[in-house]
Amino acid sequence: MKTQLRFKEGQDYPEQQNGLSKAFFHNPKYRDMSVNARYLYMIFTLRMTESQNKGWIDDDGNMYIIYSDEDLMKECTANLVQ
């Protein structure tokens, strides 16, 4: 069973500062992770700041993001490595 990362309200996440975890550069587990996958992770973690500011938090204290498929596709098409 895969563990799902949850962002909790009130906790500090260093990757929210620049959107990209240092583990992607230092942990061999992520060595083969594509640039595009890292970019998508960055998009979503930066959105967590917006989630905190707008109060997008479920009953269990998990923050969530609101990002339409259309907006995500525009972002990806414009910035992902082809």
Residue frames as a rotation matrix with the C-alpha (Angstrom) as fourth column:
MET 1
0.579 0.815 0.000 0.00
0.815 -0.579 0.000 0.00
0.000 0.000 -1.000 0.00
LYS 2
-0.278 -0.673 0.686 1.35
0.667 -0.649 -0.367 3.39
0.692 0.355 0.629 -1.00
THR 3
-0.189 0.143 -0.972 1.62
0.855 -0.462 -0.234 6.09
-0.482 -0.875 -0.035 1.67
GLN 4
0.291 0.380 0.878 -0.11
0.767 -0.641 0.024 9.30
0.572 0.666 -0.478 0.68
LEU 5
-0.778 -0.604 -0.176 1.51
0.608 -0.652 -0.453 12.60
0.159 -0.459 0.874 1.66
ARG 6
0.411 0.910 0.045 -0.88
0.832 -0.395 0.388 14.90
0.371 -0.122 -0.920 3.46
PHE 7
-0.679 -0.521 0.517 -0.32
0.284 -0.836 -0.470 18.56
0.677 -0.172 0.716 4.13
LYS 8
0.026 0.669 -0.743 -1.79
0.982 0.124 0.146 19.54
0.189 -0.733 -0.653 7.48
GLU 9
0.592 0.301 0.747 -3.01
0.200 -0.953 0.226 22.96
0.781 0.016 -0.625 8.48
GLY 10
0.926 -0.176 0.333 -0.62
-0.375 -0.526 0.764 24.84
0.041 -0.832 -0.553 10.73
GLN 11
0.539 -0.797 0.273 2.46
0.510 0.567 0.647 22.78
-0.671 -0.209 0.712 9.91
ASP 12
0.414 -0.514 -0.751 5.49
-0.650 -0.745 0.152 24.34
-0.638 0.425 -0.642 8.24
TYR 13
0.690 -0.192 0.698 6.66
0.527 0.794 -0.303 22.83
-0.496 0.577 0.648 4.96
PRO 14
-0.105 -0.837 -0.536 10.06
0.068 -0.544 0.836 24.07
-0.992 0.051 0.115 3.73
GLU 15
-0.669 -0.175 0.723 9.22
0.681 0.246 0.690 23.19
-0.298 0.953 -0.045 0.13
GLN 16
0.481 0.872 0.090 6.46
0.856 -0.445 -0.264 25.79
-0.190 0.204 -0.960 0.23
GLN 17
0.246 -0.473 -0.846 9.20
0.065 -0.863 0.502 28.42
-0.967 -0.178 -0.182 0.12
ASN 18
-0.469 -0.484 -0.739 10.42
-0.702 -0.304 0.645 27.44
-0.536 0.821 -0.197 -3.34
GLY 19
0.446 0.836 -0.320 8.10
-0.874 0.328 -0.359 24.57
-0.195 0.440 0.877 -4.19
LEU 20
0.515 -0.319 -0.796 10.77
-0.351 0.768 -0.535 21.91
0.782 0.555 0.284 -4.59
SER 21
0.963 -0.123 0.240 11.97
-0.174 0.397 0.901 19.50
-0.206 -0.910 0.361 -1.95
LYS 22
0.161 -0.982 -0.096 15.74
-0.978 -0.172 0.120 19.20
-0.134 0.074 -0.988 -1.46
ALA 23
0.069 -0.085 0.994 15.22
-0.262 0.960 0.101 15.44
-0.962 -0.268 0.044 -1.36
PHE 24
0.935 0.325 0.143 14.78
0.058 0.257 -0.965 15.48
-0.350 0.910 0.221 -5.14
PHE 25
0.648 -0.752 -0.118 18.44
-0.553 -0.359 -0.752 16.43
0.524 0.553 -0.648 -5.42
HIS 26
-0.222 -0.809 0.544 19.99
-0.957 0.073 -0.282 14.52
0.188 -0.583 -0.790 -2.52
ASN 27
0.029 0.311 0.950 18.01
-0.564 0.790 -0.241 11.30
-0.825 -0.529 0.198 -2.11
PRO 28
-0.879 -0.455 -0.142 18.96
-0.378 0.483 0.790 8.50
-0.291 0.748 -0.597 -4.56
LYS 29
-0.416 0.813 0.406 15.34
0.512 0.579 -0.635 7.35
-0.751 -0.056 -0.657 -4.43
TYR 30
0.590 0.712 -0.380 14.42
0.168 -0.568 -0.805 10.28
-0.789 0.412 -0.455 -6.70
ARG 31
-0.404 -0.894 -0.194 17.41
-0.052 -0.190 0.981 10.08
-0.913 0.407 0.031 -9.05
ASP 32
-0.853 0.060 0.519 15.33
0.501 0.378 0.779 8.83
-0.149 0.924 -0.353 -11.97
MET 33
0.117 0.935 -0.334 12.42
0.686 -0.319 -0.654 11.20
-0.718 -0.152 -0.679 -11.39
SER 34
-0.071 -0.116 0.991 11.77
0.953 -0.301 0.033 13.27
0.295 0.946 0.132 -14.50
VAL 35
-0.965 -0.261 -0.032 12.08
0.262 -0.948 -0.180 17.04
0.016 -0.182 0.983 -14.58
ASN 36
-0.470 0.860 0.196 8.39
-0.266 -0.350 0.898 17.20
0.842 0.370 0.393 -15.49
ALA 37
0.256 0.543 -0.800 7.38
0.615 0.547 0.568 15.20
0.746 -0.637 -0.194 -12.40
ARG 38
-0.472 -0.512 -0.718 9.48
0.877 -0.355 -0.324 17.50
-0.089 -0.783 0.616 -10.22
TYR 39
-0.945 0.157 0.286 7.85
-0.054 -0.939 0.339 20.53
0.322 0.305 0.896 -11.84
LEU 40
-0.046 0.992 -0.121 4.35
0.007 0.121 0.993 19.19
0.999 0.045 -0.013 -11.17
TYR 41
0.082 -0.014 -0.997 5.29
0.946 0.317 0.073 18.56
0.315 -0.948 0.039 -7.53
MET 42
-0.848 -0.473 -0.240 6.48
0.522 -0.825 -0.216 22.17
-0.096 -0.309 0.946 -7.33
ILE 43
-0.625 0.692 0.360 3.21
-0.181 -0.578 0.796 23.49
0.759 0.432 0.487 -8.79
PHE 44
0.276 0.828 -0.488 1.15
0.310 0.404 0.861 21.56
0.910 -0.388 -0.145 -6.25
THR 45
-0.080 -0.333 -0.940 3.26
0.993 0.057 -0.104 22.42
0.088 -0.941 0.326 -3.21
LEU 46
-0.967 -0.235 0.095 3.22
0.233 -0.972 -0.032 26.12
0.100 -0.009 0.995 -4.07
ARG 47
-0.296 0.940 0.172 -0.56
-0.136 -0.219 0.966 25.88
0.946 0.263 0.192 -4.32
MET 48
0.015 0.274 -0.962 -0.60
0.854 0.496 0.154 24.69
0.520 -0.824 -0.227 -0.70
THR 49
-0.877 -0.321 -0.358 0.31
0.457 -0.787 -0.414 28.23
-0.149 -0.526 0.837 0.37
GLU 50
-0.725 0.679 0.115 -2.81
-0.460 -0.601 0.653 29.45
0.513 0.421 0.748 -1.38
SER 51
-0.048 0.716 -0.697 -4.82
0.306 0.674 0.672 26.68
0.951 -0.181 -0.251 0.28
GLN 52
-0.418 -0.172 -0.892 -3.69
0.907 -0.020 -0.421 27.84
0.054 -0.985 0.165 3.73
ASN 53
-0.988 -0.033 -0.150 -4.48
0.045 -0.996 -0.077 31.46
-0.147 -0.083 0.986 2.93
LYS 54
-0.552 0.822 -0.141 -7.95
-0.617 -0.288 0.733 30.65
0.561 0.492 0.666 1.57
GLY 55
-0.353 0.398 0.847 -8.86
-0.828 0.289 -0.481 28.07
-0.436 -0.871 0.227 4.21
TRP 56
0.336 0.426 -0.840 -9.14
-0.789 0.614 -0.005 25.12
0.513 0.665 0.543 1.83
ILE 57
-0.795 -0.558 0.240 -8.95
-0.572 0.557 -0.601 22.53
0.202 -0.615 -0.762 4.59
ASP 58
-0.137 0.770 -0.623 -11.09
-0.122 0.611 0.782 19.44
0.983 0.184 0.010 5.12
ASP 59
0.721 0.580 0.378 -12.63
-0.440 -0.039 0.897 18.25
0.535 -0.814 0.227 8.39
ASP 60
0.812 -0.484 -0.326 -9.49
0.581 0.727 0.367 16.24
0.059 -0.487 0.871 9.22
GLY 61
0.630 -0.568 -0.530 -7.22
-0.085 -0.729 0.679 19.29
-0.772 -0.383 -0.507 8.88
ASN 62
-0.182 -0.669 0.720 -5.81
0.753 0.376 0.540 18.22
-0.633 0.641 0.435 5.50
MET 63
-0.129 0.082 -0.988 -5.20
-0.425 -0.905 -0.020 21.05
-0.896 0.417 0.151 3.08
TYR 64
0.091 0.163 0.982 -6.31
0.766 0.619 -0.173 20.57
-0.637 0.768 -0.068 -0.49
ILE 65
-0.778 -0.381 -0.500 -5.79
-0.027 -0.774 0.633 22.46
-0.628 0.506 0.591 -3.71
ILE 66
0.489 0.857 0.161 -8.27
0.292 0.014 -0.956 23.65
-0.822 0.515 -0.244 -6.28
TYR 67
-0.502 -0.670 -0.547 -6.79
-0.468 -0.321 0.823 23.47
-0.727 0.669 -0.152 -9.75
SER 68
0.608 0.789 -0.086 -8.95
-0.492 0.290 -0.821 22.85
-0.623 0.541 0.565 -12.79
ASP 69
0.315 -0.450 0.835 -7.76
0.612 0.769 0.184 20.31
-0.726 0.453 0.518 -15.34
GLU 70
0.770 0.053 0.636 -7.82
0.584 -0.460 -0.669 23.09
0.257 0.886 -0.385 -17.93
ASP 71
0.854 -0.464 0.235 -5.57
-0.511 -0.833 0.211 25.40
0.098 -0.301 -0.949 -15.87
LEU 72
0.388 -0.729 0.564 -3.17
-0.219 0.521 0.825 22.57
-0.896 -0.443 0.043 -15.06
MET 73
0.434 -0.189 0.881 -2.93
0.796 0.538 -0.277 21.60
-0.422 0.822 0.384 -18.72
LYS 74
0.909 -0.113 0.401 -2.20
0.126 -0.843 -0.524 25.22
0.397 0.527 -0.752 -19.70
GLU 75
0.668 -0.679 0.304 0.55
-0.666 -0.363 0.651 25.40
-0.332 -0.638 -0.695 -17.08
CYS 76
0.284 -0.561 0.778 2.05
0.134 0.826 0.547 22.08
-0.949 -0.051 0.310 -18.16
THR 77
0.654 0.010 0.756 1.90
0.747 0.148 -0.648 22.81
-0.119 0.989 0.089 -21.87
ALA 78
0.912 -0.254 0.322 3.62
-0.141 -0.931 -0.336 26.14
0.385 0.261 -0.885 -21.36
ASN 79
0.459 -0.729 0.507 6.41
-0.886 -0.416 0.203 24.97
0.063 -0.543 -0.837 -19.04
LEU 80
0.636 -0.232 0.736 7.11
-0.176 0.885 0.430 21.25
-0.752 -0.403 0.522 -19.14
VAL 81
-0.394 -0.865 -0.310 10.11
-0.664 0.035 0.747 19.85
-0.635 0.500 -0.589 -20.99
GLN 82
0.688 0.652 -0.319 9.11
-0.670 0.401 -0.625 18.21
-0.280 0.644 0.712 -24.26
